[in-house]
Amino acid sequence: MPLIAQWICIAIDWAGTLAGVFAFVHALTQRPDAYTVADRKTKPIWAAITGGSTVVLGFAGFYGTGQIFWLVAIIAVLVYLVDVRPKLIEVQRGGRSW
């Protein structure tokens, strides 16, 4: 593999791992009742999903034999960041009144 491709894979690995750490920390710092009000899974479930995904992202690579595990983990983290996190923020701020 060319050197530039290796650097791109390393950058993708690090970006995925950092996204996982951010999602995990965010999941831990939210109020447990916000998950219920937002009609999402409970706080322990999302903490386990994001925490486990972060571990997988740290050890499995974007390119190689662990790629399928990396893809499943990044999808789980992105679901949290794109779907659950905005809903939790909206619920904790009081939601929209219009």
Rosetta constraint file for C-alpha pairs under 8 A:
AtomPair CA 1 CA 5 HARMONIC 6.46 0.50
AtomPair CA 1 CA 6 HARMONIC 6.74 0.50
AtomPair CA 2 CA 6 HARMONIC 6.49 0.50
AtomPair CA 3 CA 7 HARMONIC 6.35 0.50
AtomPair CA 4 CA 8 HARMONIC 6.23 0.50
AtomPair CA 5 CA 9 HARMONIC 6.21 0.50
AtomPair CA 6 CA 10 HARMONIC 6.20 0.50
AtomPair CA 7 CA 11 HARMONIC 6.13 0.50
AtomPair CA 8 CA 12 HARMONIC 6.20 0.50
AtomPair CA 9 CA 13 HARMONIC 6.12 0.50
AtomPair CA 9 CA 62 HARMONIC 6.38 0.50
AtomPair CA 9 CA 63 HARMONIC 6.60 0.50
AtomPair CA 10 CA 14 HARMONIC 6.21 0.50
AtomPair CA 11 CA 15 HARMONIC 6.06 0.50
AtomPair CA 12 CA 16 HARMONIC 6.10 0.50
AtomPair CA 12 CA 62 HARMONIC 6.98 0.50
AtomPair CA 13 CA 17 HARMONIC 6.22 0.50
AtomPair CA 13 CA 57 HARMONIC 7.11 0.50
AtomPair CA 13 CA 58 HARMONIC 7.60 0.50
AtomPair CA 13 CA 61 HARMONIC 6.34 0.50
AtomPair CA 13 CA 62 HARMONIC 5.84 0.50
AtomPair CA 14 CA 18 HARMONIC 6.06 0.50
AtomPair CA 14 CA 58 HARMONIC 7.98 0.50
AtomPair CA 15 CA 19 HARMONIC 6.12 0.50
AtomPair CA 16 CA 20 HARMONIC 6.19 0.50
AtomPair CA 16 CA 57 HARMONIC 6.43 0.50
AtomPair CA 16 CA 74 HARMONIC 6.46 0.50
AtomPair CA 17 CA 21 HARMONIC 6.25 0.50
AtomPair CA 17 CA 54 HARMONIC 5.90 0.50
AtomPair CA 17 CA 57 HARMONIC 5.28 0.50
AtomPair CA 17 CA 58 HARMONIC 5.66 0.50
AtomPair CA 18 CA 22 HARMONIC 6.16 0.50
AtomPair CA 19 CA 23 HARMONIC 6.13 0.50
AtomPair CA 19 CA 77 HARMONIC 7.16 0.50
AtomPair CA 20 CA 24 HARMONIC 6.05 0.50
AtomPair CA 20 CA 50 HARMONIC 6.31 0.50
AtomPair CA 20 CA 51 HARMONIC 7.38 0.50
AtomPair CA 20 CA 53 HARMONIC 6.66 0.50
AtomPair CA 20 CA 54 HARMONIC 4.64 0.50
AtomPair CA 20 CA 57 HARMONIC 7.38 0.50
AtomPair CA 20 CA 74 HARMONIC 7.55 0.50
AtomPair CA 20 CA 77 HARMONIC 5.80 0.50
AtomPair CA 21 CA 25 HARMONIC 6.12 0.50
AtomPair CA 21 CA 50 HARMONIC 7.87 0.50
AtomPair CA 21 CA 51 HARMONIC 7.57 0.50
AtomPair CA 21 CA 54 HARMONIC 6.05 0.50
AtomPair CA 22 CA 26 HARMONIC 6.05 0.50
AtomPair CA 23 CA 27 HARMONIC 6.01 0.50
AtomPair CA 23 CA 50 HARMONIC 6.19 0.50
AtomPair CA 23 CA 77 HARMONIC 6.49 0.50
AtomPair CA 23 CA 80 HARMONIC 6.88 0.50
AtomPair CA 23 CA 81 HARMONIC 6.41 0.50
AtomPair CA 24 CA 28 HARMONIC 6.26 0.50
AtomPair CA 24 CA 47 HARMONIC 6.01 0.50
AtomPair CA 24 CA 50 HARMONIC 4.96 0.50
AtomPair CA 24 CA 51 HARMONIC 5.43 0.50
AtomPair CA 24 CA 54 HARMONIC 7.49 0.50
AtomPair CA 25 CA 29 HARMONIC 6.25 0.50
AtomPair CA 26 CA 30 HARMONIC 6.48 0.50
AtomPair CA 26 CA 85 HARMONIC 7.97 0.50
AtomPair CA 27 CA 43 HARMONIC 6.84 0.50
AtomPair CA 27 CA 46 HARMONIC 6.44 0.50
AtomPair CA 27 CA 47 HARMONIC 5.55 0.50
AtomPair CA 27 CA 50 HARMONIC 7.60 0.50
AtomPair CA 28 CA 43 HARMONIC 7.40 0.50
AtomPair CA 28 CA 47 HARMONIC 6.13 0.50
AtomPair CA 30 CA 34 HARMONIC 7.23 0.50
AtomPair CA 30 CA 43 HARMONIC 7.86 0.50
AtomPair CA 30 CA 88 HARMONIC 7.88 0.50
AtomPair CA 31 CA 35 HARMONIC 7.46 0.50
AtomPair CA 31 CA 43 HARMONIC 7.92 0.50
AtomPair CA 32 CA 36 HARMONIC 7.30 0.50
AtomPair CA 32 CA 42 HARMONIC 6.95 0.50
AtomPair CA 32 CA 43 HARMONIC 5.43 0.50
AtomPair CA 33 CA 37 HARMONIC 6.27 0.50
AtomPair CA 34 CA 38 HARMONIC 5.92 0.50
AtomPair CA 34 CA 88 HARMONIC 6.03 0.50
AtomPair CA 34 CA 91 HARMONIC 6.50 0.50
AtomPair CA 34 CA 92 HARMONIC 6.63 0.50
AtomPair CA 35 CA 39 HARMONIC 6.22 0.50
AtomPair CA 35 CA 40 HARMONIC 5.30 0.50
AtomPair CA 35 CA 41 HARMONIC 6.35 0.50
AtomPair CA 35 CA 42 HARMONIC 5.62 0.50
AtomPair CA 35 CA 43 HARMONIC 6.29 0.50
AtomPair CA 35 CA 88 HARMONIC 6.59 0.50
AtomPair CA 36 CA 40 HARMONIC 6.04 0.50
AtomPair CA 36 CA 41 HARMONIC 7.10 0.50
AtomPair CA 36 CA 42 HARMONIC 6.53 0.50
AtomPair CA 37 CA 91 HARMONIC 7.07 0.50
AtomPair CA 38 CA 87 HARMONIC 6.06 0.50
AtomPair CA 38 CA 88 HARMONIC 6.13 0.50
AtomPair CA 38 CA 91 HARMONIC 6.28 0.50
AtomPair CA 40 CA 84 HARMONIC 7.00 0.50
AtomPair CA 41 CA 45 HARMONIC 6.34 0.50
AtomPair CA 41 CA 46 HARMONIC 6.70 0.50
AtomPair CA 42 CA 46 HARMONIC 6.45 0.50
AtomPair CA 43 CA 47 HARMONIC 5.99 0.50
AtomPair CA 44 CA 48 HARMONIC 6.05 0.50
AtomPair CA 45 CA 49 HARMONIC 6.13 0.50
AtomPair CA 46 CA 50 HARMONIC 5.96 0.50
AtomPair CA 46 CA 80 HARMONIC 7.84 0.50
AtomPair CA 47 CA 51 HARMONIC 5.72 0.50
AtomPair CA 48 CA 52 HARMONIC 5.75 0.50
AtomPair CA 49 CA 53 HARMONIC 5.98 0.50
AtomPair CA 49 CA 76 HARMONIC 7.07 0.50
AtomPair CA 49 CA 77 HARMONIC 7.88 0.50
AtomPair CA 50 CA 54 HARMONIC 6.03 0.50
AtomPair CA 50 CA 76 HARMONIC 7.02 0.50
AtomPair CA 50 CA 77 HARMONIC 5.86 0.50
AtomPair CA 50 CA 80 HARMONIC 7.70 0.50
AtomPair CA 51 CA 55 HARMONIC 6.42 0.50
AtomPair CA 52 CA 56 HARMONIC 6.31 0.50
AtomPair CA 52 CA 73 HARMONIC 7.92 0.50
AtomPair CA 53 CA 57 HARMONIC 6.02 0.50
AtomPair CA 53 CA 73 HARMONIC 4.53 0.50
AtomPair CA 53 CA 74 HARMONIC 6.99 0.50
AtomPair CA 53 CA 76 HARMONIC 6.90 0.50
AtomPair CA 53 CA 77 HARMONIC 6.75 0.50
AtomPair CA 54 CA 58 HARMONIC 6.10 0.50
AtomPair CA 54 CA 73 HARMONIC 7.24 0.50
AtomPair CA 54 CA 77 HARMONIC 7.95 0.50
AtomPair CA 55 CA 59 HARMONIC 6.36 0.50
AtomPair CA 56 CA 60 HARMONIC 5.53 0.50
AtomPair CA 56 CA 69 HARMONIC 6.94 0.50
AtomPair CA 56 CA 70 HARMONIC 6.36 0.50
AtomPair CA 56 CA 73 HARMONIC 6.45 0.50
AtomPair CA 57 CA 61 HARMONIC 6.96 0.50
AtomPair CA 57 CA 70 HARMONIC 5.54 0.50
AtomPair CA 57 CA 73 HARMONIC 6.39 0.50
AtomPair CA 57 CA 74 HARMONIC 7.16 0.50
AtomPair CA 60 CA 66 HARMONIC 4.87 0.50
AtomPair CA 60 CA 67 HARMONIC 6.64 0.50
AtomPair CA 60 CA 69 HARMONIC 6.71 0.50
AtomPair CA 60 CA 70 HARMONIC 5.65 0.50
AtomPair CA 61 CA 65 HARMONIC 7.65 0.50
AtomPair CA 61 CA 66 HARMONIC 5.66 0.50
AtomPair CA 61 CA 67 HARMONIC 5.76 0.50
AtomPair CA 61 CA 70 HARMONIC 6.26 0.50
AtomPair CA 62 CA 66 HARMONIC 7.26 0.50
AtomPair CA 62 CA 67 HARMONIC 5.08 0.50
AtomPair CA 62 CA 70 HARMONIC 6.00 0.50
AtomPair CA 62 CA 71 HARMONIC 7.48 0.50
AtomPair CA 63 CA 67 HARMONIC 5.60 0.50
AtomPair CA 66 CA 70 HARMONIC 6.26 0.50
AtomPair CA 67 CA 71 HARMONIC 6.14 0.50
AtomPair CA 68 CA 72 HARMONIC 6.34 0.50
AtomPair CA 69 CA 73 HARMONIC 6.16 0.50
AtomPair CA 70 CA 74 HARMONIC 6.12 0.50
AtomPair CA 71 CA 75 HARMONIC 6.14 0.50
AtomPair CA 72 CA 76 HARMONIC 6.35 0.50
AtomPair CA 73 CA 77 HARMONIC 6.32 0.50
AtomPair CA 74 CA 78 HARMONIC 6.00 0.50
AtomPair CA 75 CA 79 HARMONIC 6.08 0.50
AtomPair CA 76 CA 80 HARMONIC 6.46 0.50
AtomPair CA 77 CA 81 HARMONIC 6.24 0.50
AtomPair CA 78 CA 82 HARMONIC 5.77 0.50
AtomPair CA 78 CA 83 HARMONIC 7.97 0.50
AtomPair CA 79 CA 83 HARMONIC 5.47 0.50
AtomPair CA 79 CA 84 HARMONIC 6.89 0.50
AtomPair CA 80 CA 84 HARMONIC 4.77 0.50
AtomPair CA 80 CA 85 HARMONIC 5.89 0.50
AtomPair CA 81 CA 85 HARMONIC 5.22 0.50
AtomPair CA 81 CA 86 HARMONIC 7.34 0.50
AtomPair CA 82 CA 86 HARMONIC 6.70 0.50
AtomPair CA 83 CA 87 HARMONIC 6.59 0.50
AtomPair CA 84 CA 88 HARMONIC 6.17 0.50
AtomPair CA 85 CA 89 HARMONIC 6.22 0.50
AtomPair CA 86 CA 90 HARMONIC 6.12 0.50
AtomPair CA 87 CA 91 HARMONIC 6.13 0.50
AtomPair CA 88 CA 92 HARMONIC 6.12 0.50
AtomPair CA 89 CA 93 HARMONIC 6.13 0.50
AtomPair CA 90 CA 94 HARMONIC 6.31 0.50
AtomPair CA 90 CA 95 HARMONIC 4.80 0.50
AtomPair CA 90 CA 96 HARMONIC 7.57 0.50
AtomPair CA 91 CA 95 HARMONIC 5.19 0.50
